[in-house]
Amino acid sequence: MTEFEEDLPHNGLMDVIASGVGVPVEALRLLLTILAGYPVAAFYQKFLAVIADKTVHHMFFAGCGAGLCYFNYGRDTYHSLIAILTTYFLVLLLRKKTQIFLAINFIFHMSYLLLGYFYTSSNDYDILWTMPHCILVLRMIGYGFDITDGLKEESELSKDQKETALKEPPSLLELLAFSYFPSGFLHEGNMEAGVRRFGAGAFYLIVCQVGLRYLPDSYFLTPEFAQVSFVKRIYFLGFWAKFSLYKYISCWLLTEGALICIGLTYKGEDKNGQPDWSGCSNVKLKLLETGNTMEHYVQSFNVNTNQWVGQYIYKRLKFLNNRTISYGAALGFLAIWHGYHSGYYMTFLMEYMVVSTEKQITRFYTKVVLPQWGHILNNSDIYKLLYFITLKSYNVVYMGWCLTAFVFLKYERWIVVYGAVNYYGFTFLVLWAAFYHTYNHFFRSSSRKLAGEDQKLQDNNTDKLVEEKKPEDKKSE
């Protein structure tokens, strides 16, 4: 038993339960913490929602959040307290010295997080204090920007900044409540909508567990995997990637269900006049399951973090007057924010390359193929069927390629998986690039529009980061 485990409360009982259900004890604590959101929401709605004094609300959520944090991470909870208190005192001392405050706040939180990664990282995706702390870092950095925006004139603020600017600093208690559990209490919760989201989360969790039992991570590092047929290998990897994504999706859906029950997620009425409870949604399920490209995955997965990066990194680099640099900085920040593992950097590099390639293919298809052959292709049922099968196959197999480095993290692990599938992801990108640029070279007259649109490729890639929604730091992951 490690020193960390000895520090956690009731570790013996948790070990017994975790062993009985066949999951790591850290994963069981995390699941119980997520599910605890539902009794917390029920207690709040029954006993606290009617209390006018907001101090009681803040105390309740700060206490619940800190307690659940301690349940998961023991005395390592002090890391989050240090982060919150540091920003609180920086605001008191340096708020009006905007540039100095923002620089110190940003450097402190990113440095603390990266040091945490350095001292705790291993070959696996560990459930340690750094996992929630990376979200806290976004909140504290975003909170710093919101505080300084509150000092500006309304005319100086963008639409997003007007929604989040804070004219007066919150109290320490309010900051603690915001940090440990969002404290927006504008509407009564909707139990029916919350339970539906809970059901969706439970479904994805079950599918994830069953799928990964048949296709565990370790299988893809074995000689047995490398010996099956190539088609099976790439499809196995693709389905494994879907099951791996469902781990995150199930957690987000279960958490969102509890927040809906509290009432935090209310956005007003939709176009049909019905209550819209999607204010904290971190995944667009319909787009995720019906999309055909990697860009659809990017747009539908981890939505809140993408929005945060869009508002607090990409848009605030507007003064550089270069969208390519701004977009590169946004992706670079995301990679560093995740940690030191080479897999993170390979993943975001692949995101850039794959999404850019998809846009080239789409333009080539619509500008070159359809004008010449569209009248035949669009009237062929066989072609429509093949087109559908091709897109769905691409969606599955390329997801496996793109997620491999993110899950296996270390170069010596993800390169083994890449080699086992014959580096097909790189091969496709290289072959397409060779064809595309060769075509542009030999058919200049018909490809000038394509070449001109390539100059706008980077601008298009930023669309997924700058959607007009509230940023993540006002929401729960």
N, C-alpha and C positions, 0 to 999 in steps of 0.2 A: 504494500500500500504506500503510495507516495505521500509526501508532506502536504501536497495540495488536497488529496483526497481525505487525509486525516482532519483537515481543517473544516471540511464541509459538514453541515449538521445532518444527523440521522443517516450517515453514510452506510452503516451496516444494513439497515432496512432497504435502502435504495439499491444496494448491491444485490441483495436477495431477489428483489422484484425484477431488476434488470436482467439478472441471470436466468430467472424463470421465463421471461418473455424473449430472451435471446437477443438483446440489444445492449450497446454500451450504456453504462450508467449515466454518462454525460448527456447522451441523446434522450434518455428517459426523463431526466430533469428538465431538459429543454421542452419536450413535448408536454409535460405536466405544467410547466410555466405558461405555455401558450394556451392550454385548456383552462388554466386558472382565470383567464380573462373573462370567461363566461360567468362564474359565480361572482367575480368582482363587479361585472356589469349588472348582474341581477341585484346585488346588494346596493349598489349605487342608485339604481332606478327606484328601488323600493324605499330606501331610507334617506338618501342624501340629495336626490335630484330636486326635491321640493324646498330644500334649505336655501335661503337667500344669501347667506354669508358665504362668499366664495372662498374664504380662508379655509373653511371646513373641507371644501372640495379639493383644494390644493394639498392640504395635509393628507387627505385620504389617498390621493394618487401618488404623491411623493412617498408616503409610507409603504403603500402596496408595491410600487416599483422598486424601491430600495430593498424591501424584504424579498421579493422574487429574485432580484439580482444576487442577494446574499445566498439564497437557496441554491442558485446555480454555481456561483463562483467563490463563495466563502469570503475570506478576508481580502481577496482580490477586488472586492467591491470598492476598496479605497481608490483604485485607479479612476473610476468614474467620478468620485467625489473630488479628487484633485482637479480633474478637467473642468468640472462645473464651477468650483470655487475660484480657479484661476481666471476663467473668463469673467466671472462676476466681479472680481476685484480689478481686473483690467478695465472693465467698463467704468467702474467708479473713478479710477485714476486717469484714464487716457481717452475716454470716449470722444472728447472734443478735439483731440489730436488724431484726426481720422487716420491718416496714412500710417503713423507709427502704431496705433492700436491695431489696425487690420493686419499689418505685417507681423507684429509680435503674436497676435492671436492665432494667425494661420501657421506660422512657423512652430509655435509651441505645440499645437495639437497634432500637426503632421509629424513632427519630430518624436513626440511621445508615442504616437501610434507605431511609427516605424521601429523605434527602439523595442516596443512591445513585441512586434513581429520578430525582431532579431533574436530576442531572448527566449521566445516560446515556440518558434516555428519548427515543424518536423516535415516528414514526407507526406503526411496526410492532411486532410481538412479537419483541423482540430476545433473542438467546441471549448474554447477558452474565453477568458475575459476580453480578449482582443476582438472577438466576433461582434458583441454588441457595442464595443467601444468604437469601432470604425463608423457605426451609425451615429454615435454620440459626437464624433469628430465633425461630421457633416452638420449636425445640429448647431454645434458651438460656432463653427465657421460661418454658417448661414445666419445665425443669430447676431454675430458681430457685424455682418453687412447690414442686416435689418436695423440695428441700433444706429449705425452711422447714417443710413438713409433717412432716419427720422430727423436728422439735423438739417437736411436739405430742404429747399423750397419745393413745393409741389410741382412747379414747372420743370424742375431739373430731373424728376423721376420718371422712369418708364412705367408702363401700365402694370407690369409685374411688381415693380418696386413700390408702387403706391399701395398695392394690396398687402404687402408684408412689412412696410416701414413701421418702426416703433418710435413714437414721439417721446415716450418716457421709458426709462429702464424698468423692467419688472423687479419685484422684490426677490430676495434670495429664495423664499418659499415658492414663489411662482416659477422661478427658474428651475428649482428642483423638481416641481411637478411637471413642467414642460419637458425636462430632460429624461425623467424616469417613466413618464407616461403622459401622453398629450392631454392637455387640460382645456379642451374646448367644450363648453356646455351650452350649446345654443338651442338644441332640439331634443325632444324626447326620443329615445331609441325605438327601433322597430324590431321586435323580437322575431317576427316572421321572416323578415329579410335576413336577419342575423343567423337564424337557424338554417336557412337555405344555403347561406355561404359556408356555414359549418359543415353541412352535408356534402357540399362540393369539396371542401378541404379533406374531409374524411375519405371520400371516394378516391381522390388523387393520392392520398397517403397509402391506402390499401393497394392501389395499382402499382405504386412505387415499390412497396415492400415485396409484393409478389414478383414483379418484374426483375428486381435486383437479386432476388433469391435464385432465379434461373440464369441471370446474366450479371454476376457480381463483378466489381471492378477488377479483382484479382485474376479473373479468367482471361482478360485481355493481355496479361503479361506472361501467359503460359505458352509453351511450345504447341500445346494442343490447339489453341486458337489459330496459330499461324499455319496449321496444317489443313484446316478445312478449306473448302473451295473459296475462291476470291469473292464471288457474289454473296455467299453466306457471311463471309467476314465483314463486308461493308454494311450489310443489312443488320447483322448482329450488333455492330458498333452503333448503327443509327438508332435501333430500338433501345439499346442500353442508354444512349444519350437522352432519349425521351423520358425514360424512367428516372434518370438522374435529375433532370429538370423538375420532375414532379416532386422531388424532395423539397425544393424551394417553394414551388407553387402551393403545396399542401400547407406549409407553414404560413405563407402569406394569407391564404384563404381562411384558415382557422383564426388567425389574428384579426383579419378584417371582419369576420363574423362577430367577434366580441366587441369590436369598435362600433359596429352598426348597432348592436344592442345598447351600447352606451348612448349613442346619438351623435358621436363625433363626426361621422362620415356624411352627414346630410348636405347636399349641394343645391337644394331647391327642387323644382319640378322639372321633369323632362318634357320633351316636345308633345307628349300625350297627356300632360297634366298629372302624371303620377310622380310620387316622391322618388328622388334620385339619391340612392345611398352609396354611390361609388366614389365618394370623396377621398377615401384612403386606399382605393384599389391599386395594387402593385402589379397586377397582371391582367391583360385583356384576353380572356379565355377564348372568345370566339375567333379573334384574329390569330391567336396562338395555334388553335386546332385546325383552322381552315386555311391558314396562310400557306404559301408555296415556296417562299424564298427565305434566305437568311435575314434579309431586311425586315421581313414580317416578324421574325423572332426578336430582333432588336427592338422593334417598335412595341411589342406586346409583353416583353419580359423585363422585370425590374424597372417598371415605368417610373417610379418615384425617384430613384437614384438618377436616372437619365434626365429627368426634369430638373433635379437639383443641379446637376452638372451644367445643364443648359443655361439655367438662370444665374448661377453664382460663379461659373468659370467661363463658359463660352461667351455669353452676352457681355460680361464685364471686361472682356478683352477686345471689345469693339474699337477701343482707341488705337489698336494696332493697325486697323484698316486692312486686315488680311484674313479672310475666312479660313484659308488653309492652315495658317499658323494657329488660329483660335481653335479649330477643330482638332489639330494635332495636339495642342495643349490639353484639350478636354480629354482625349483618349489617353494621353500620357498621365494625366492626373488620376484617371480611373485605374490604370495599371499600378501606379505607385501606391494608391490608396488601398489596393487589395493586398499588397505585400511585396516581398522580394523574389518570390518564386518565378522562375523563367516562364512557367506555364501561363501566368497572367499576361506577360508581355507578348507571348506568341498568340494568345487568344485575341487580344485587341488588335494586334497586327493583322491577324486573319480576318477580323471583322472589317477592318478598313479595306483589305484587298478583295474579299469576297463580295461585299456590298458594292464596291466600285465596279467589279467585273459584272455583277448582275445588271447594273445600270447600263453598261456597255452592250450587253447581250440584248437587253430590252430595246434599246435604241436601234441596234442593228436589225432586229426582227421587225420593228415597226417602220423603219425608214428604208430598209433594203428588201427584206424578204416579202413582206405583205404587199407592197406596191407591185411586185412582179408576179407573185404566186398566190396572193390572197384570195382571188376569185375562185381558185381551185381548192385551196386548203379549207376555206371557210365553209365550203359546201360538201366536205367529205366527213362522214360520220366516223370512218376509220381513223382519219387524221385527228379528229377531236378526241377520240378515245386514247390514241397514242400520246397526244399532247397532255392529257390529264394524267396518264400513267407516268410519263416522263417527269412532269413537275412534282408529283407526289414522291416518286423514287428519289429525285434530287433532294427534296425536302428532308427525307429520312436519312439518306446516306451522308449528305454533307453536314447535317447536324452532328452526326457522330464524329466526323473529322474536326469540326470547329470546337466541339466541347472537350475533346480528348486532353488537350494541354491544360485546360482549366481545372479538370478533375485530378489528373495525375501529377500536376504541379512541377515536379523535378524533371530536369532535362533527361536524365538517365532512365526515367520511367516513360514519359510521353513519347520519347523518340523510339522506344521499343514498340509501342503500339503503332506509331506511324510506319515503322518498318514492316510490321506484320501485315499491314494493308497496302504495302507497296507504294507508299507515299502518294496515293491517288489524288489527294487534295492538291498537292503541289503540281502534280502532272497536269491536271485539268487547267489550273490557272496559267501555267506556262504555255500549254498548247493553245489556249484561247488567246493569250497575249500575242503569240507568234502569228496566229491567223489574223487577228484584228489589225495589227500594225502592218502586216504584209498586204492585206486588202486595202488599207488606207494608202499605202505606198503606190500600188499598181493601179488603183482606180480612184485617183485623186478627184476627178470631176464629180463622181457620185458620192464621194465620202467627205466632201468639205463640210457639210452640215454636221456629220458625225464628229469630225475633228473639232469643229467649233463648239459643239455641245460638250466635248470632253473638258473644255476649259471651265465649264460650270459644274463638273462632277462633284467637286468638293463642296460647293454650295448646297447641292442636293443632299449630300450625305449628312449635313447638319440638321436636316428637317426633324429627325427623330429626337434631337436633343432640345429642341426649342418649341415644343408644343405649348399652346396657351392654356396651362393648367397650373394649379397651386403647386409649389415646390415641395420636395420630400421633407424638408426640415419642419414643416408644419403638420406632418403626418407620421403615422406609425409605419415601420417597415412591414 
